[in-house]
Amino acid sequence: MINVVYMATPDIAVKSLEELHNNSGINVQAVITQPDRPKGRGNKLTPPPVKVFATEHGIECIQTERISKDSELIAKLKSLKPDFFVTFAFGQILSQEVLDIPKFATINLHASLLPKYRGANPIQRCIYNGDTKTGITTMLTVLELDAGDICETQEINIGENMTDVELKQIICDKAPKLICSTLQGLYLGNLKPKKQDENGVSIAKKFTKQDGAILWENNACNIHNQVRSMVDFPCAFTICNGKLLKIIETKLTHHKENKAAATIVNVTKEGIEVCTGNGECILITKVKPESKGVMNAYDFANGAKIKKDMKLGE
């Protein structure tokens, strides 16, 4: 029996916890997660998704603001004598004292093909940069950010219109089996981790709200990638008739117009077609106006009286 302490927080990590819990060869001794946080319009204190699962399935769940400074929790973890710690979107950095507790290692599931996109935002950054391939990696955790030896990887193809939300779900679905395979391979001694190629390192920084501002002077492809990489957060946006308009979905038309960037060239049932900096047009298909829900761009255009030759961004 492989004894595991699982450290995670958001919904993307729940399926992996479920897989570990249901695996007859793995014993989840405890779940470590972040404290409850205020959420929603009412700022109601809400438990992390992994806590909800752990509580419902009788798994001991311990919440901590900072594990590396929590001496009582560290003592508890040492007493458990786990074979592995498993981290997945935990949101905290582990100290060497904590990393030294498991008999074998601390395994982290990272949402990229390391060494590419180390850091906090690999899912969104690969789409933003227009990559056609990404993946997931299990690695040995060390003090340096996402720099440990690689255990196993699995590639994921990125379609032209795939969003960050869709890619997150694919990773959520594929992660459980890779984590279990890695634990079993290391436990049995038939999996040999490999050093990362430091020449291929890139860092995936978090987006800020201002990163969502669309610069219509950019080319159509870059704008499309920006929109689909930010559906979850911060959401791409522009100004329309003096009001902020969030852009939820776009499509590439490969249609060219000899007009200034940000000029609306057509409004049809398909959406709002806008000229970009390289003359190529992009079709806006879904939007979210201020204080309203997500709607079809055509319906928005009708209500807001959006016409051909108007300009966005002002």
Legacy VTK file of the C-alpha trace (Angstrom):
# vtk DataFile Version 3.0
C-alpha trace
ASCII
DATASET POLYDATA
POINTS 314 float
0.000 0.000 0.000
1.367 3.406 -1.040
0.737 6.030 1.647
0.088 9.493 0.221
-0.652 12.965 1.553
-2.404 15.045 -1.116
-1.859 18.811 -1.242
-4.142 20.765 -3.557
-6.804 23.453 -3.625
-8.952 24.190 -6.745
-11.466 22.191 -8.759
-8.882 21.073 -11.349
-7.330 18.865 -8.650
-10.491 17.081 -7.443
-10.550 14.266 -10.029
-6.963 13.338 -9.175
-7.865 13.130 -5.491
-10.844 10.960 -6.405
-8.605 8.631 -8.450
-6.127 8.284 -5.577
-8.937 7.673 -3.087
-10.484 4.947 -5.273
-7.191 3.195 -6.081
-6.943 0.001 -4.014
-3.149 0.239 -3.929
-3.048 3.807 -2.569
-3.980 5.122 0.865
-4.697 8.854 1.060
-3.705 9.600 4.649
-4.719 13.257 4.598
-5.512 16.220 2.386
-3.772 19.561 2.938
-5.381 22.633 1.407
-5.783 26.395 1.665
-8.173 28.059 4.162
-11.757 28.862 3.184
-11.949 32.108 1.174
-14.706 34.696 0.556
-16.357 34.082 -2.802
-19.120 35.508 -4.954
-21.079 38.727 -4.677
-21.913 38.108 -1.034
-18.300 37.269 -0.143
-19.536 34.100 1.525
-16.762 32.037 3.092
-16.354 29.070 0.741
-14.259 25.892 1.228
-11.764 24.802 -1.451
-13.160 22.107 -3.786
-10.688 19.478 -2.558
-11.850 20.071 1.017
-15.433 19.442 -0.055
-14.463 16.101 -1.625
-12.296 15.060 1.319
-15.015 15.882 3.844
-17.661 13.998 1.870
-15.449 10.902 1.642
-14.136 10.767 5.182
-10.569 11.848 4.394
-8.859 13.960 7.047
-8.519 17.508 5.708
-6.169 20.079 7.218
-6.193 23.719 6.128
-3.217 26.019 6.491
-2.271 29.500 5.355
1.396 28.599 5.031
2.486 25.020 5.503
6.193 25.816 5.791
5.536 27.975 8.878
2.985 25.642 10.477
5.061 23.710 13.023
2.074 21.774 14.363
1.145 20.569 10.883
4.746 19.670 10.060
4.908 17.540 13.199
1.622 15.875 12.179
2.959 15.086 8.692
6.124 13.584 10.138
4.043 11.330 12.384
2.107 10.009 9.370
5.352 8.738 7.758
3.988 9.023 4.199
5.672 7.478 1.182
4.824 10.481 -0.994
3.423 13.950 -0.940
1.458 14.764 -4.097
0.894 18.421 -5.000
-1.388 19.729 -7.725
-2.259 23.451 -7.904
-1.648 23.709 -4.157
-0.717 27.388 -4.226
1.999 27.218 -1.570
5.779 26.776 -1.700
7.155 23.895 0.351
10.274 24.296 2.483
13.119 21.778 2.456
11.989 20.567 5.874
8.607 19.660 4.402
10.108 18.143 1.235
12.286 15.870 3.385
9.299 14.257 5.165
8.122 11.642 2.612
10.038 8.371 2.372
10.301 8.595 -1.426
9.577 12.100 -2.745
7.132 14.936 -3.253
5.506 14.611 -6.688
4.009 17.636 -8.427
1.629 17.601 -11.396
2.444 20.581 -13.619
0.196 21.652 -16.509
2.838 21.967 -19.239
5.584 19.986 -20.921
8.466 21.025 -18.708
10.853 22.802 -18.897
8.499 24.981 -20.967
6.129 27.214 -19.000
7.403 26.846 -15.489
5.395 28.989 -13.103
1.836 29.861 -12.171
0.051 30.208 -15.523
1.027 27.463 -17.991
-2.504 26.673 -19.218
-3.321 30.183 -20.382
0.147 31.147 -21.610
0.476 28.313 -24.124
-2.819 29.348 -25.764
-1.913 33.052 -25.626
1.343 32.273 -27.456
-0.464 30.261 -30.134
1.077 26.874 -29.298
-0.451 23.850 -30.990
0.774 21.413 -28.350
1.124 21.324 -24.579
0.789 18.612 -21.974
1.147 17.579 -18.359
4.247 16.585 -16.422
4.849 14.788 -13.153
8.075 15.872 -11.520
10.112 15.555 -8.331
9.616 18.737 -6.326
12.702 20.748 -5.362
13.107 24.212 -3.870
13.643 25.873 -7.263
10.371 26.623 -9.075
9.240 23.653 -11.237
12.861 22.632 -11.776
12.820 19.069 -10.465
13.520 15.911 -12.440
10.776 14.828 -14.847
8.980 11.569 -14.073
6.362 11.224 -16.829
4.706 13.416 -19.458
1.611 13.302 -21.650
1.095 15.517 -24.685
-2.133 17.400 -25.441
-2.980 18.946 -28.814
-4.375 22.492 -28.804
-6.992 23.211 -31.467
-7.297 26.597 -33.180
-10.354 27.542 -31.124
-9.593 25.748 -27.848
-10.032 27.996 -24.794
-8.249 28.023 -21.461
-11.406 26.629 -19.838
-11.503 23.687 -22.263
-7.783 22.956 -21.858
-8.122 23.088 -18.078
-10.840 20.430 -18.253
-8.710 18.174 -20.466
-5.832 18.458 -17.997
-8.209 17.759 -15.115
-9.339 14.551 -16.905
-5.867 13.321 -17.879
-3.942 14.145 -14.683
-5.278 11.352 -12.411
-3.884 8.396 -14.352
-0.504 10.088 -14.834
-0.203 10.764 -11.106
-1.077 7.169 -10.215
1.312 5.789 -12.840
4.136 7.952 -11.486
3.531 6.934 -7.870
3.454 3.242 -8.748
6.550 3.508 -10.955
8.612 5.276 -8.312
7.369 2.991 -5.530
8.306 -0.150 -7.474
11.602 1.350 -8.654
10.988 0.922 -12.391
10.609 4.635 -13.161
13.792 6.693 -13.427
13.258 10.494 -13.430
15.283 12.573 -15.892
16.904 15.989 -15.547
15.204 18.937 -17.245
16.898 20.637 -20.190
17.717 24.087 -18.796
18.099 25.446 -22.341
14.369 25.035 -22.911
13.145 26.891 -19.829
10.391 29.529 -20.129
8.310 31.148 -17.400
4.507 31.437 -17.420
3.565 34.582 -15.512
0.052 35.269 -14.290
-2.171 37.629 -16.276
-3.317 40.915 -14.803
-6.684 42.520 -15.551
-4.982 45.021 -17.857
-3.562 42.178 -19.959
-7.123 41.695 -21.193
-7.170 45.006 -23.081
-7.351 44.279 -26.816
-4.959 46.242 -29.015
-6.657 46.190 -32.398
-3.366 47.124 -34.085
-2.236 43.550 -33.385
-2.916 40.921 -36.031
-6.089 38.836 -36.058
-4.389 35.631 -34.945
-2.795 37.249 -31.891
-6.106 38.819 -30.845
-7.912 35.504 -31.271
-5.293 33.783 -29.104
-5.621 36.514 -26.487
-9.401 36.112 -26.316
-9.431 32.301 -26.024
-6.615 32.257 -23.460
-8.475 34.572 -21.054
-12.027 33.225 -20.861
-11.486 32.211 -17.238
-9.527 35.327 -16.209
-9.138 38.234 -16.806
-11.281 38.109 -19.988
-10.295 40.106 -23.065
-12.092 43.422 -23.421
-12.494 46.512 -25.552
-14.445 49.774 -25.363
-17.667 50.025 -27.362
-19.783 53.193 -27.366
-17.821 54.390 -24.347
-18.537 51.261 -22.279
-16.415 48.262 -21.431
-17.281 45.180 -23.492
-15.833 41.791 -22.622
-15.048 39.597 -25.621
-15.803 35.958 -24.823
-15.420 34.213 -28.182
-13.922 35.009 -31.588
-13.209 33.199 -34.841
-10.610 33.782 -37.541
-12.199 34.632 -40.890
-9.019 35.006 -43.029
-10.919 37.781 -44.767
-8.952 40.973 -45.521
-10.181 44.565 -45.665
-8.353 47.784 -46.488
-9.620 49.616 -43.415
-8.166 51.006 -40.196
-7.683 48.649 -37.267
-10.698 48.387 -34.925
-13.166 49.282 -37.687
-16.337 47.193 -37.806
-16.612 45.896 -41.363
-19.801 43.853 -41.043
-22.574 42.884 -38.626
-24.372 39.644 -39.442
-26.098 36.807 -37.597
-22.641 35.218 -37.396
-21.336 38.107 -35.311
-19.410 41.379 -35.483
-16.525 41.381 -37.966
-13.671 43.740 -37.097
-10.551 44.737 -39.026
-7.216 44.251 -37.239
-3.741 45.669 -37.660
-2.644 43.385 -40.491
-5.830 43.958 -42.495
-7.231 40.549 -41.576
-10.649 40.489 -39.961
-11.725 38.721 -36.820
-15.285 37.688 -36.035
-16.601 38.417 -32.542
-19.257 35.804 -31.768
-19.908 36.113 -28.008
-19.661 39.118 -25.691
-20.483 40.186 -22.150
-21.619 43.814 -21.847
-21.366 45.730 -18.584
-23.807 44.419 -15.925
-25.163 41.747 -18.279
-24.627 38.078 -18.979
-22.851 36.440 -21.908
-24.769 36.841 -25.178
-24.387 36.378 -28.913
-22.551 39.278 -30.510
-25.329 39.739 -33.070
-27.955 40.169 -30.346
-25.707 42.666 -28.590
-25.133 44.586 -31.825
-28.858 44.882 -32.418
-29.573 46.131 -28.917
-26.639 48.530 -28.823
-27.198 49.696 -32.413
-23.727 48.665 -33.557
-23.271 49.450 -37.246
-20.758 48.950 -40.021
-17.809 51.437 -40.037
-18.070 52.160 -36.300
-14.795 51.757 -34.377
-14.107 49.745 -31.253
-11.726 50.883 -28.572
-13.271 54.314 -28.118
LINES 1 315
314 0 1 2 3 4 5 6 7 8 9 10 11 12 13 14 15 16 17 18 19 20 21 22 23 24 25 26 27 28 29 30 31 32 33 34 35 36 37 38 39 40 41 42 43 44 45 46 47 48 49 50 51 52 53 54 55 56 57 58 59 60 61 62 63 64 65 66 67 68 69 70 71 72 73 74 75 76 77 78 79 80 81 82 83 84 85 86 87 88 89 90 91 92 93 94 95 96 97 98 99 100 101 102 103 104 105 106 107 108 109 110 111 112 113 114 115 116 117 118 119 120 121 122 123 124 125 126 127 128 129 130 131 132 133 134 135 136 137 138 139 140 141 142 143 144 145 146 147 148 149 150 151 152 153 154 155 156 157 158 159 160 161 162 163 164 165 166 167 168 169 170 171 172 173 174 175 176 177 178 179 180 181 182 183 184 185 186 187 188 189 190 191 192 193 194 195 196 197 198 199 200 201 202 203 204 205 206 207 208 209 210 211 212 213 214 215 216 217 218 219 220 221 222 223 224 225 226 227 228 229 230 231 232 233 234 235 236 237 238 239 240 241 242 243 244 245 246 247 248 249 250 251 252 253 254 255 256 257 258 259 260 261 262 263 264 265 266 267 268 269 270 271 272 273 274 275 276 277 278 279 280 281 282 283 284 285 286 287 288 289 290 291 292 293 294 295 296 297 298 299 300 301 302 303 304 305 306 307 308 309 310 311 312 313
